Every structure is written in structure tokens, then in C-alpha cells.
Amino acid sequence: MEGSFYSALSGNNSVKMLSFEEGPNCEELLIALTEAISTNQGIQDLDMSIHDLSVEECNLLFRSLRTHPRIELLSLRRGITPHMSAETKG
């Protein structure tokens, strides 16, 4: 799936808005997205919600954003993965 995601965005200039919310185990998809951003010429509005980002992934993302020629609106959020616990008395 990551390859098709990259192929769809890479070099594409018709996608104007992209919204991405990372879920569990989406590291490979996130890397494909950040690599595709740098070669995509159309995105003007990028909205990303990311739960956990390694230093390497963060560097790749910011390099891609820095070299993008048309992004005018950027929203980056660090999503919080809900953690629930319960105790029972027995």
C-alpha cells in the first residue's frame, strides 16, 4: 500500500489538500508520505496528526516540507493515543 500511496502523490499536481492521521503501525506509510511530499507540486494545504515520530522520521518530514514549493497552510498536531486502564476489586 505504501508504494501505491507514494506513486499517487509523487509528481502529482492536482491534489491541493491532504489530511493524514497516523494510526498504530503506520510508520511505513508516514515515511512514504514524507518522501512523496517533496516531489508533489500541488499540495497547498497539509494537515497531519502524528502520534509518535522518531528523530529520523521528524528530520525526513521537515526536510520534505522545507523543500516543498507550494504549501501555504500547514497544520501539525501530535495526536494522543488514548490509554485506558481499569482496576477491579476482588
Steps between C-alpha positions, in 0.01 A plus 500: 500500500786739579630471143161584348461792743840635399426448128168684526654809664844510346514758221124558529390861469121458523480414873455837674410389852625198693397389847683214671435350841751240607367193665679210667775340291494765227875571499554372144202698370625814674845457343340452155295817557800709601699379201209574265450852639834617369417393142135611507443839337133561577439476875417840647326391821653220709339379821683229695429338833791285612515288814863395533780628280860386523781751456576355155135523390478855635814604309366342179165676540654842559743462209206414273297796624791741470551418132130497402426791266130562564384412852323808634312352794655242732342345805706252702349344808639245733213261557458335833442129496233436762615285787236350721539278800260353749545341837267246651465420863463136570 
